[in-house]
């Protein structure tokens, strides 16, 4: 399922929306039904958007893309489309729906790629605290277990420090790629 909607270009018509569902334009009752579904799904999501465009995962089942339409309305304002689709949606249907709405597919792909890279980096950086704790546990465990043997305590500190250093370097490498 994919639903897309955007305000029309004619502001004198009271902001009538143009909508598409699963690769075709919809009007009247069918449009109302599609918009009800779209808003029922995104109303229960926690989206903080301070930008004109963005890409969001919703309810572990959908993606929402806010994307600028290349054509402004009749008084020169940028129009932002809402595009909601299933995470396993057929890419041809997504492309067809965006085309029929006059949205740029390449722009959409760039927003999605930016989101996926950001999400991947977030997951990687969330592992950093676990690595630091693991290093401390290994070093502390060796030091405590062999507290009477100064050489092993020193070895535990070196191992813990080395693992912490490697984890920190990995963290920096991940953030440099983001």
BELVENUR-V630417 format. One record per residue. N is the residue number from 1. RES is the residue in three letters. PHI is phi in degrees with one decimal (999 if undefined). OMEGA is omega in whole degrees, 0 to 359 (* if undefined). Layout:
n=N res=RES phi=PHI omega=OMEGA
n=N res=RES phi=PHI omega=OMEGA
//
This chain:
n=1 res=UNK phi=999 omega=173
n=2 res=UNK phi=-138.8 omega=177
n=3 res=UNK phi=-128.7 omega=177
n=4 res=UNK phi=-131.3 omega=178
n=5 res=UNK phi=-148.4 omega=179
n=6 res=UNK phi=-155.4 omega=175
n=7 res=UNK phi=-65.8 omega=178
n=8 res=UNK phi=-68.8 omega=182
n=9 res=UNK phi=-83.7 omega=184
n=10 res=UNK phi=-93.2 omega=182
n=11 res=UNK phi=-71.1 omega=180
n=12 res=UNK phi=-71.2 omega=180
n=13 res=UNK phi=-88.7 omega=177
n=14 res=UNK phi=77.1 omega=177
n=15 res=UNK phi=77.8 omega=179
n=16 res=UNK phi=-55.7 omega=182
n=17 res=UNK phi=-86.5 omega=171
n=18 res=UNK phi=-107.3 omega=184
n=19 res=UNK phi=-135.1 omega=176
n=20 res=UNK phi=-137.5 omega=178
n=21 res=UNK phi=-139.0 omega=177
n=22 res=UNK phi=49.8 omega=172
n=23 res=UNK phi=89.0 omega=178
n=24 res=UNK phi=-141.4 omega=178
n=25 res=UNK phi=-68.0 omega=179
n=26 res=UNK phi=-127.7 omega=180
n=27 res=UNK phi=-139.2 omega=173
n=28 res=UNK phi=54.7 omega=186
n=29 res=UNK phi=-65.4 omega=179
n=30 res=UNK phi=-65.5 omega=176
n=31 res=UNK phi=-64.0 omega=179
n=32 res=UNK phi=-57.8 omega=180
n=33 res=UNK phi=-63.8 omega=179
n=34 res=UNK phi=-64.6 omega=181
n=35 res=UNK phi=-67.1 omega=176
n=36 res=UNK phi=-59.0 omega=180
n=37 res=UNK phi=-64.2 omega=180
n=38 res=UNK phi=-56.6 omega=185
n=39 res=UNK phi=-72.4 omega=177
n=40 res=UNK phi=-66.6 omega=179
n=41 res=UNK phi=-78.8 omega=185
n=42 res=UNK phi=-79.7 omega=178
n=43 res=UNK phi=-66.8 omega=181
n=44 res=UNK phi=-97.2 omega=181
n=45 res=UNK phi=-107.8 omega=180
n=46 res=UNK phi=-108.0 omega=182
n=47 res=UNK phi=-109.0 omega=175
n=48 res=UNK phi=-111.3 omega=184
n=49 res=UNK phi=-119.4 omega=176
n=50 res=UNK phi=-109.0 omega=181
n=51 res=UNK phi=-121.1 omega=178
n=52 res=UNK phi=-74.8 omega=183
n=53 res=UNK phi=-129.6 omega=178
n=54 res=UNK phi=-177.9 omega=182
n=55 res=UNK phi=-136.4 omega=187
n=56 res=UNK phi=-139.7 omega=170
n=57 res=UNK phi=-89.3 omega=181
n=58 res=UNK phi=-129.0 omega=174
n=59 res=UNK phi=54.1 omega=179
n=60 res=UNK phi=53.4 omega=183
n=61 res=UNK phi=-134.4 omega=186
n=62 res=UNK phi=-128.4 omega=167
n=63 res=UNK phi=-117.5 omega=172
n=64 res=UNK phi=-120.8 omega=177
n=65 res=UNK phi=-118.7 omega=170
n=66 res=UNK phi=-100.5 omega=187
n=67 res=UNK phi=-139.1 omega=180
n=68 res=UNK phi=-73.1 omega=174
n=69 res=UNK phi=-85.1 omega=182
n=70 res=UNK phi=-67.0 omega=182
n=71 res=UNK phi=-102.3 omega=179
n=72 res=UNK phi=-79.5 omega=177
n=73 res=UNK phi=-77.4 omega=187
n=74 res=UNK phi=-68.7 omega=175
n=75 res=UNK phi=-113.2 omega=171
n=76 res=UNK phi=86.6 omega=180
n=77 res=UNK phi=-87.0 omega=175
n=78 res=UNK phi=-70.0 omega=178
n=79 res=UNK phi=-104.6 omega=180
n=80 res=UNK phi=-110.7 omega=178
n=81 res=UNK phi=-92.0 omega=171
n=82 res=UNK phi=-103.1 omega=179
n=83 res=UNK phi=-127.0 omega=180
n=84 res=UNK phi=-111.1 omega=179
n=85 res=UNK phi=-150.7 omega=178
n=86 res=UNK phi=-65.1 omega=181
n=87 res=UNK phi=-63.5 omega=179
n=88 res=UNK phi=-105.8 omega=182
n=89 res=UNK phi=-65.7 omega=177
n=90 res=UNK phi=-61.5 omega=184
n=91 res=UNK phi=-63.5 omega=178
n=92 res=UNK phi=-64.8 omega=179
n=93 res=UNK phi=-68.2 omega=177
n=94 res=UNK phi=-59.9 omega=181
n=95 res=UNK phi=-60.1 omega=181
n=96 res=UNK phi=-61.8 omega=180
n=97 res=UNK phi=-65.1 omega=179
n=98 res=UNK phi=-63.3 omega=179
n=99 res=UNK phi=-60.9 omega=183
n=100 res=UNK phi=-65.6 omega=178
n=101 res=UNK phi=-88.5 omega=181
n=102 res=UNK phi=78.7 omega=180
n=103 res=UNK phi=-93.7 omega=183
n=104 res=UNK phi=-85.1 omega=182
n=105 res=UNK phi=-63.5 omega=179
n=106 res=UNK phi=-64.2 omega=177
n=107 res=UNK phi=-63.1 omega=178
n=108 res=UNK phi=-59.5 omega=180
n=109 res=UNK phi=-61.3 omega=178
n=110 res=UNK phi=-64.6 omega=178
n=111 res=UNK phi=-63.0 omega=180
n=112 res=UNK phi=-65.5 omega=180
n=113 res=UNK phi=-62.6 omega=178
n=114 res=UNK phi=-59.6 omega=179
n=115 res=UNK phi=-64.0 omega=183
n=116 res=UNK phi=-64.4 omega=177
n=117 res=UNK phi=-64.7 omega=179
n=118 res=UNK phi=-61.6 omega=180
n=119 res=UNK phi=-63.5 omega=180
n=120 res=UNK phi=-63.0 omega=179
n=121 res=UNK phi=-66.0 omega=178
n=122 res=UNK phi=-62.4 omega=179
n=123 res=UNK phi=-62.7 omega=180
n=124 res=UNK phi=-67.0 omega=182
n=125 res=UNK phi=-72.1 omega=176
n=126 res=UNK phi=-69.9 omega=178
n=127 res=UNK phi=-77.7 omega=184
n=128 res=UNK phi=-55.7 omega=180
n=129 res=UNK phi=-59.3 omega=179
n=130 res=UNK phi=-65.0 omega=179
n=131 res=UNK phi=-66.3 omega=179
n=132 res=UNK phi=-63.4 omega=179
n=133 res=UNK phi=-63.7 omega=179
n=134 res=UNK phi=-60.6 omega=179
n=135 res=UNK phi=-62.4 omega=180
n=136 res=UNK phi=-64.8 omega=180
n=137 res=UNK phi=-65.9 omega=180
n=138 res=UNK phi=-61.9 omega=181
n=139 res=UNK phi=-63.2 omega=180
n=140 res=UNK phi=-66.6 omega=179
n=141 res=UNK phi=-63.8 omega=178
n=142 res=UNK phi=-64.4 omega=182
n=143 res=UNK phi=-63.2 omega=182
n=144 res=UNK phi=-71.0 omega=183
n=145 res=UNK phi=-61.6 omega=184
n=146 res=UNK phi=-114.0 omega=186
n=147 res=UNK phi=-62.6 omega=180
n=148 res=UNK phi=-84.5 omega=183
n=149 res=UNK phi=-109.5 omega=184
n=150 res=UNK phi=-58.4 omega=182
n=151 res=UNK phi=-64.5 omega=181
n=152 res=UNK phi=-73.7 omega=175
n=153 res=UNK phi=-60.4 omega=179
n=154 res=UNK phi=-63.9 omega=178
n=155 res=UNK phi=-62.4 omega=178
n=156 res=UNK phi=-60.5 omega=179
n=157 res=UNK phi=-66.1 omega=179
n=158 res=UNK phi=-65.0 omega=180
n=159 res=UNK phi=-62.9 omega=179
n=160 res=UNK phi=-60.5 omega=179
n=161 res=UNK phi=-64.4 omega=179
n=162 res=UNK phi=-63.2 omega=179
n=163 res=UNK phi=-63.2 omega=177
n=164 res=UNK phi=-62.7 omega=178
n=165 res=UNK phi=-62.5 omega=180
n=166 res=UNK phi=-63.9 omega=179
n=167 res=UNK phi=-63.6 omega=180
n=168 res=UNK phi=-64.0 omega=179
n=169 res=UNK phi=-63.4 omega=177
n=170 res=UNK phi=-63.6 omega=178
n=171 res=UNK phi=-62.2 omega=179
n=172 res=UNK phi=-64.2 omega=180
n=173 res=UNK phi=-62.8 omega=179
n=174 res=UNK phi=-61.6 omega=183
n=175 res=UNK phi=-70.2 omega=177
n=176 res=UNK phi=-68.8 omega=180
n=177 res=UNK phi=-78.0 omega=184
n=178 res=UNK phi=-69.0 omega=*
//
